[in-house]
Amino acid sequence: MRLWHKAWCETRTRFALAVVGVVAAALLGALGETGLHQAAFGESTSTLYVLLVVLLGSGTLRQERALGTIGFTLSLPVTRARLFWTRAAVGAAQVAVLAALPALLVVVGDRAAPAGAVGSLAAGWLACGLVLFAAALAVATRVNQELVAWLVTYSLFFAYEGLVNVTALRRVPELDLYRLMSVSRMSDAALWPRLAVVLLVALAILRLAQRSPEREREAEAAVRRAPSLAPPRGVAFALVHKAWRESRARFLVAAAVLVGLSLVFVVFHRHFRGLLGDTAPPDYAGYLDLRFYTVGRSIFALLVPLLALGGLHRENALGTAGFSLALPITRDAHTAARAAVGLAQVALLAWLPALVVPLASAAVGERFAWSDAASFAVLWTAAGGAIFGVTFVISTLVRSEVAGFAAALIVMRLAPVALARLGVGGPAAGFDPVAKVAFTAAAIAIAVWLVRRGRFA
């Protein structure tokens, strides 16, 4: 029972946020849909469900070692296999609750919805959620940082869905997880056998994950050299370097995702344009506007919050805030350095496609104007800064990085502060980058004030 309680305590905050997010997305979506069942199982709710289910899959022995708590866990008189399967069982139960929430809302609020179809959709959500949870747990056994593990898992899922939809694999419905969660498959008579196959796949992934993770040494044998106590370039450089070291893994993975996405849409543009059929834009620039700068903006908006998390509240949760606060540096300086590094990373992410897309287009014999790419980059930088500002404030209010990230995802899905006209259709009328910059500055100022008044153990 204590192991179950331990697994529950480690995930209860993110699970509670996930419940609130899924319910709120379904109810808000119902305001603009023809029926509650369309909104509850619609695109907005299903996308948020996928993002949050992947987040529930983090938290393994490998990540406990990164936090310094693995010694306590391994001292318990239980096997590692039992620890893993207890964690997997608690997570699977949480996924089942999340999958049942939309169905419960429909049953209570829309009596006209066919019960059989609602049950099929709930089962589809459960099966797909368990596969995603199993994949997230498998990745978490190999990646130390929880948010980096989330980013890797979601990137793999996104790449998998893209592979299924642009190749001959789309003819096999069992392989498309999103289609199994779709309202359009409510009356599919062959759904249940396919769901059984998906559940077997989830179980197989968990079995492989349980065998691979923790055969490494329980403690690090190598001792790293202590950094210099007096950096030659001054305090400002030291703070910037510290902020960079804390966020570089997320930034590098995020940059790789954006560069890879840019190359895929450019190199395989003929294939993607062929899939569009009669709806394909007549020119190459129109295709990029419709496809890359629509899909890319959503991915960019998901990557930005990862760069805003951390800081003294995270250090307080890890027990290292005392060291940082003992330095002869103000809290304002700590927060400002982290904000400066994060905004620089956001700007670099926004401008990466502006460099990659024109160069790759020229390499495949097409042309995309540098001015158009720069216009999109300016829009992405301004809107990304606003998203960063919102998440930055959240990170000063929520100690857990994972819970803070979940809260940021929910806020973005339900109250899109900066997603409106985020580079859709180029430099859009009514999009004011100056207003976004002012909003970002105000949010960072609020975060600085909150940290200044915060209490740290």
N, C-alpha and C positions, 0 to 999 in steps of 0.2 A: 504493500500500500504506500510505503514511503517513496518508492521509486515513481509510482504514478503521481504522487503529490509533487515530487521534484519536477517531473516533466511538465505538469500542469502549471506550476509556479513560474517556470521558465518561459512559458508561451502565453500565459493568460492575458497579458496586456495587448499583445498584437492580435490575439484571437478576438478580444472584445472590440478592438478597433475594426477588425474585419467584419464582424457582425453588424456594427453600426454602419459601416460603409456600404455593404451589400443591401441592407434594408433601405438606407437613405437613397441609394442609386435607383432602386426599384420604385420607390414611392415618388421620387422626383420625376423619373422617366414616365410614370403613369400620367402625369399632368399634360404631357404632349402626345400621348399615344392613343390609339383607338380603343385599347383594352388593357386591363391590368396585366393579363397574362403575356401580352406582347412586350410590355415594359419590363416586367419582372425577369423575363428570360431574353431581353433584348441585348443589343450590341454593347451598350454602355455598361450594363450590369455584368454581362459575361466577361468583358474585358477587365473590369475591376476585380471580379472573382478570380480570374487567372493570375493577376498580379499579386493578390493577397494570398492565394493558395501557395504560390512559390515562396512567399515570405514565411509561411508557416513551416517550411521544410528546413529552415536553418536551425542551428543549435545541436552540435554533435561533440564528441570527445575531442576531436581535433580543434574545434573552436574553443572548447574549454581550456585546452592547453595554451592557446593564444591569450586567454584571459587570466591564466595562472591559477585556475581552480581545478585542474585535472587531478592534482594530487589527492584532494579530498574525495573526489568521485571514485578514483581507482582504489582508495583505501577501504571502500565499502565491500562487504563480503558477498559480492555478486559478480557474475561474469560480464564481460563486455557485450556478449551476445544478448544477455538479458537487458542490459542498459539500452542497447540499440533498439530492440523490439518493443520495449516499453515506450521509448520515445516515438517510435513509428506508430504504435497503437493509439497513443494520445493524439498525435497529429492526424491520423486517419479519422478518428472520432470527430475532431474539430472540422475537418473537411466535409464530413457527412452532415454536420449541423449547418455549415455554410451552404451546401448544396440543397438542403431541405428548406431553407428560409424562403427563397422565391416561391416554391410550391406552396408553402404555408400561407404566404401572403395572397396568392391567387385563390386558394381554397376558401380563405376567410372573406376576401374582398370582391371576388368575381365568381358568383355561383354559376354563371352561365358557361364557364370554361369546362370543357370535357375532362373528367377526372382521369381517364386513362391516358390522355395525351399529356396532362400535367405530370403524372407519375413517370411517363417515359422520359420527359425532359429532365425531371429531377434525377432519374437514374443515369441519364447521359452526363449531367453535370457531375454527379458523384464519381462515375467511372473516369472521366477525363481529369477531374480534380485529383483523384488518387494517383493517376499516372504522373501528373505534374508534381505532386507532393513527393512521390518516390524518386523522381529524377532530381528534385531539389535536395532531398536528403542524401542521395548518392553524390552529388556535387559537393555538398557540405562536408562530406567525409574526406575530401581532398583539398579543400580551400580553407585557410585559416580565418579569414574575415567573412562575417555573415553577409554583409551587403555586397561584397565582391562575389560571393557564392550566388546570391540572388541575381546579380547582373549576368553572370555566366550562364545560369540556368535559363533565364528569360531569353538571352541571346540564342541559346541552343534551340529553345522552343520556337522562337521567331524564324530561325533558319530552317528548322524542320517543316514548319507550316509553309514557308515559301517554297521549299523543295517539293513538297507534296502537290502544291497548287500550280506549279509551272512545269511539271513533268508529267509523264504518263501515269504516275502514281495517283493522280487525282481520280482516276477511274476506279480506284479501290476505296470505297467510302470509309472502311474501318480505319484507314490511316489518317484521316483528317479529323483531328480532335474538335476543331471549331464546328465542323458540320454536325458532329454528334451532339453538340450543345445548342444547335440552331433550332429556332421555332419552326423552320421549314421542314424539319424531320419529325414533326409531332405524330404523324400517322404512318410512319415507316414500320411495317409489320416485321421486318427482319432486324429491328433495332436491338432486341434483347440478346440474341446470339452474338452480335457484334460487341455489345457491352461486356459480355462475359469474356470475350477475347481481350478486350482492353484491360479488364481487371486482372487477368492472368499476366499480362505484360507488366502491370504495376507490381504484382507480387514478385515476378522475376527480377525486376529492377531492385526491389528492396533486398532480395536474397543476395544479389551481387554486391550491393552496397554494404551489407553486413559482413561480407567476407573480406572486403578490401581495406577498411579504414585504418584501424589503429594497431598495426603491427610495427609501428615505429617505436623509437625509444620514448619513454614517458617523460624524460627530462632532457634538455639540451646539454650535450656534453661539451660542445665548443663554447668558449667564453669570448664574447665579442669585445673588442677594444672599446674602452670608455671614450666618449667624445671629449674634445677639448672643453674645459670649463670656461675658457675665455676666447671665444671665436675671434679671429683676427679682424673680421669685418664689422664688428660691433653688434649691439643688441638687436637692431632691426633685422640684420641678416640672419641672426640666430632664430628669431621668431618666424621669419618667412621660411627658413629651412625646416623648422619643426613642423609648420603647417603643411609644407610640401611632402615631408616624409609620411605624415599621417594620412594623406589623401592621394598619394601618387599611384597606388595600385588601382584605385577606382578610376582615376583619370586616364591612365594608360589603357585599361580595358575599354572604357567608354570611347576613347579615341579610336581604338582598333575596330569597335563596332561601327562607328560612323564611317570610317574610311572603307571598311568592307562593304557596308551597305551602298555607299556611293559607287564603288567599283562594280558591284553586281548590277545595279540599275543602268550603268553606262555600257558595260561590256556586253550584256545580254539584252540590249535595248530592242533589237529586232524581234527577239522572242517575246518580250513583254508587250510590244506594240501589236504583234500578231494576236496575242491573247485578247486584246481589247476589241478586235474586230471592227465593226462599223463605228464604234464609239471612239476609236483611236484618233488623237489630234493629228492634223495634217503635217505638222512639222516636228522636228526633234525637240525644240525648245518647249513646245506645248506638251509633249510627252513627259519631259522632266518635270514640268510644272504640275502635271496631273498625277504622276506616279511618285517620283522621288521626293519632291517637295511637299507631298502629302503624307506619305509613310514616314519620311525622314523627320518631319517636324514632330510627329508623335513620339518617335524613339528619342529624339533630342530632349523633348519635354520630360521623359522618364529618366534620362541620364543626369539632368541638371541637379535634382534634389540630392543625388548621391554625393555631390561635391560640397553641399552646404552643411552636412552633418558633422558632428564631432565637437571639439572645443572643451571648455572647462567642465561642463556638465557631464560629458562623456568620461572625462578623466576622473571626475568625482565618483561616478559609478564604478570605475575600474580601480579606484583607490590611489590614483596617482596625482590627484589635484593638489595635494599638499606640497609636492615637490615644485610644481609650476608656480603655485602661489607664494612659495618661500623665496622665489627669485625677486630681485629688486626691480620688478617690472609691474606696471599697473595692469589691472584687469582690462582696461580699455585698450591697451597696447596688444594684449593677447587676442582680443576679439577683432580688433582692426586688422591685425596681420592675417588672421584666418579668413576674414572677409576679402581682403585684397588678393590673397592667393586663390580663393575660390572663384572670384569674379574673373581673374585672369584665365583660369582654366575654362570657365564658361565661354569667354571670348574666343579662346583657342579652339574649343569644340565647334563653335558657331562658324568659324572661318575655315575649318578644315575642308568641308565640302566645297567652299568657294575656291580652294586651290585644286582639290582632287578632280572635281567634275569637269572643269574646262580642259585640264591636262589630259585626263582619260578620254574625254570626247575627241580631242585632236588625235589621240593615238588610235581610235577606232574609225577615223575618217569622218567625224561629225564636228559640228561647231556649236559651242555654247558661249555666249558673250561673257567676257569677264565682268562687264558692268552689271549684267543681270545677276551673276553669281554674287557680286559684292553687295547688291541691293538685298538679296535674301540674307546674306550674312549679317548685315546691319539690323534687319528685322529680328533675326534669331538672337543676336547679341542683346538687343534691348529687351525682348520678351523673356529670354533666358535669365537676364538679370533680375527681372521681376519675380520669376519663379524661384530663383535663388534666394531673393530677399524673404519671401514667404516661408520657405523651408528653413532659412537661417533663424527666423524668429521662433519657429516651432522647435528647433534644436535647442534653444535656450529654455524652453518650457518643459520638454520631455527628456528625461535623462537617458533612456534607452535609445540607441541609434536605430534599432530595428523598429521600435514603436514609433519613433519620430518619422522614419521613412514611410511607415504605413499611414500615419496621419497626413503626411504631405501628399501621398497618392490619393487619399480620399478627398482632400481639399481640392486638388487639381481636377479630379473627376466631377465633383459636385459644384465647385465654384471656380471655374476656369479664369483666374485673374489675368493671365497673360497668354492663354492659348488662343483667344479670339484673334483671328486674322494673323496667326503666327506664320507669316511667309506664304500664305495661300494666295496664289494669283499674283505674286510679286509685290511690289511696293503698294500696299492697299491704301485706298482712301480711308481716312479716319484713324489710321494707325499712327500714333504719335510717339516716336522713340523718346522724345524729351520727357513726356509724361511717365514713360516706363522707367527712365533713369531716375527721375525724381521719386517715384514710388520705391525703387530699389534703395536709394539713399535713406529714405524715411524708415524703411524696414530695418536696415542695418543699424540706424540710430536707435531704434526701439530695442534691438537685440543688445546693443552696447549698454543701454540703460538697464535692461533686465539682468545682464551678467554683473553689472556694477552693484546691484542691490541684492544679488543672489547670495544664498548661504551654502557654503561648501564644508563638508565634514573634513 
